[in-house]
Amino acid sequence: MESRHMESQGLHRPIAVFDAGIGSYAIVAEIQRRLPHQDVLYFADRASFPYGTKTPETLARIMTQTLRLLETFEPSAIVMASNAPSITVLEEVRPMTRVPIFGVFPPLQEALASSTSHTVGIMGVESLIESEMLRAFVARHDLKGAHVERINASSMVELVESGRFLFDLQETQQRVNDFTAALFQRAPDIDVLTLSSTHLPWLKAFFERARPQCRFLDPAESVVAGLGNGTPGHGRIRTLVTEDARYSVSDFRRMLDRLGVALTLEVVEAPSP
């Protein structure tokens, strides 16, 4: 994946996209593809990774502080590019800003429609998979007798954020193989899985090699399609990033370089939980 847009300080009503790291860059890249003149503010809050181990109360506080930060850039819209807070706290924090907020949700309807075994799975981080909000989200769908498995894929999300998926392909494939083998030993009838963390689509090719007879759904295209025509600017990206002892800016830069993405990184303070 290659980015041909270099950043500029001046943005015109950007779409702000954020999550806890590299995962949400896939949404940024899809905005670039679909809306080439749209300015984008990309916030990689690596110091808050992983969202998936945090309580809804802590997530709500982080989201509130994040929205306050992003509002200072006068965005036309904000994409909460993470399934866990989108499912668990989006409606709670939506009144905190007048800017339209878009979440990322499991493409469950598409999964159900394309399944022939009538057994599908939602892969995500622990807090999403165990949440009552996800159960309610599933219950709002007409399952028509289908079964929906909820699958904790936090180990796969960490594999992406650590960057190992870019630098040790053999180890990554083996870890995905092991994860997938254990999953299908427990739920052999699944034939469609949703990649319901924005980190997981980076592993899509690995999952497809591990289980070629299964379909893996990435919601990025539908998320960006839901943004409409955007607010045309100059196609610029401004990138904000936080860091801590676990996830440094230099490591983030190495991942972006490996992906062929040229972005200027501005280090900011992490939102207070």
N, C-alpha and C positions, 0 to 999 in steps of 0.2 A: 504494500500500500504506500503510495508516494504522494506527498503534499507539495504542490507547486506554488502555494501562496506563502509568501514571507509575511511576518507580522508587522503591524504598524501600531503606534500608540493611539492614533485617531480612529475611532469606530463610530459608525452611524447606526444608532438603535440596534445594537447587536442582539442576536439570540444567545443567551447564556446557557452553557451546557456544563453540568458538573456531576461528579461522583467522587468516590474515594480513590481515584487513581487512573490507570491507563485504560480501564474499561470503556469510559465514555468517549474516548477518541474515535471509536467506530461511529458514534452518532455525529461527531464533528465532521468526519470524512464523508458521511452520507449527506450532510447538509451541503458541503462543498460540491458534491456531485450533482445534487438535485437543484440547489439554489446557488449557483456560482458567484453571484454578486452580493450574497448575504454576508455581512460582517458577523463574526462569532467571537464570543468571550468563552474561553475554555478554562475551567477551574478543576484542577486535579488535586483533590484534598487528601494527599497520601498520608498525612499525619493522622487522619481520622480512620484510615483503613484498619480493620474491616468494619464496614457498617453492620455486617451480618452477625457480629457477636454482641451488639449493643442492645440495650433495652429500648422499648418504644419511647420511654421518657427521655433517655439520653439522645436518641435519634432526633426527637422533636426539638430538643435544645440546639443540637448541631445544625439541623435544617433551618431553624429560625435565625441563627447567627449567620449562616451561609447566605440566606436570602437578603439579609441586611447588607452584607458585603456586596453581593451582586447588584443590588438596587442602585448602588452608587455609580454604576456604569451606565445607567439609564437604558436597560435592555428593553426590547420590544416583547420578549417572551423569555421564559426560563424553562429549561428541560432538566427535571430531576432524573438524571440518567442512571437510575439504580432502582431495581425492582423492590428491594426491601423497604426503603423509606416510602416509595410510591404506594405500595400496598398498605403499609402500617401507619404512616403519619401524614401523608399528603393532604388529606381533607382537614386534618387538625391544623396544619400550618398555612393552608391556602389563604385564610383571612389575614395573615401577617403581611401580605403585600398586595398592591393593586395591579402588579404585573401578571399577565396570564401565565399559569404554571402548567406544564405538561409532564406527566409521569410516564414510566415505562412499565408495562404490565405483561404477564405471560400471554402469548397468543393462543389461548386455550381453545377458542372457537375454531380457529384454523386447524389446530391439532385434532380436535374431535371430528371435524369434517373430513380429514384426510386419513384417519385411522381405519384400517380394515379389521383389526383385532378387537376394537372397542376398548382398548387399554392404552392410556397415554400417561406421560409423566411430566411433571414440572420440576426442573432442576434449579436450585437456587441456594442462597446462603441459609445458615441455620435459623436466623431470626425470622426470615420470610417463611421457610418451610414449616416452622412450628407455630406460626402466628394464627390467631383466631381470624384475623383479617383475610388471610389467604383461604382459609376454610370457607369464609363467607363469600369470597370472590368466586370460588369454585361452585358454591351452592347457587349462585345467581345464574349459572349457565344451565341450559337444558341438556343434561347429560344423555338422555334417551337410553338409559341403561348402561352407559359406558362407565368405566372405572378410571379414576385419576389418582396416580401415585404421586406423592410429594417426596422429593429426593434431596437430601442434604448434600450439596456439592461444594461446601466451603473449602475443602482441600484442593479442589480444582481451581477455585477462584484465587486462592493464595498462590498456586503454581503460576498463574498469570501475573499477578501483581509483583511477585518476586523477580520476574523476568526470565526465569529458567526455561520457559517455553520457547524463548528465542535463541538461547545459547546452548542448550543441550537437548537436541531434538530426539535423540534415542531415549534418554531418561524420561522425557515428557511423554513419548508414545507409550513407554512401559507403564508409567503411572496412570495414564488414561486407560490403557488396556486392563490394568488391575482393577481400577475403579469401575469400569464398565462390566467386567466379568462378574464382580460381586453384585452389581446392580441387577444384572439379568439372571443371575442365579436366584435372586429373591423375587424378581418380577419378570419372568421369561416372556410374557405375552405383550409387553410394551412394543409398539411399532412406531410411535412418534414421541419425541421428547422436545420440550421447549427449553431453550437456553436462557433461563430467566435470571440471569445476572449479566450486566453488560460486559463483564470479563469473559464469560464463557464462550461467546462467538469466536474469540481468538483461538479457541481449541477445536473449532468445528471440524476442521480437516482431520485432526487426530481422532475425534469421536467417530467420524465417518469411516476411518480405516479400522477402528476397533469394532464397529458394529455396522457394516455396510448395508444390512437389511433394514436398518432403522432410519427414520427421517428426523433431522434435527432442525428446529425452527429458530431463526434469528429475527427478533421483532424490530430491528433498526429501521428498515425501510418503511414500515407502517407508522412508526413514531414520527419520522421526518415528514411523511406524507400528511400527517395530521397537523403540521405547522402551517399549512397553506402556502401562500406565495412569499411569506416573509416580508422584510423591509429592505429593499435593495440598497446596498452601499458599495463597497469596493472589493468585496471578497477577501477581506483581511481577517486574520486571527490574532487575538491577543491571549496569551497563556499565563495563567496564574497557577502556582504550585506551592504546596506546603511540604514540609519534610520533618522527619524525626530520626532517631538513631537507627531505626529499622529500615526505613525507606528514604534514602537520600536523593537529593536532586541529581547528583552525578549518576546514580543508577538509573534514574528516570531518563536522563539524557542518553545513556547508553541504549536503552530500549527504543527511544525515538530514532536514534541514529540507525539502529538495526532495521527498523521499519522503513527507513528512507524518508523520514518526516523532518522537515526543517522548521523548527519553532524556536522563538526566543523565549526563555523561561524567566518569569518574574517571581521571585520567592516572596510569599506573604505569610503572615501569621495564621495559624490554624484557628478556625472558629472555636470559641470556647464551648465545651460541653456543659 
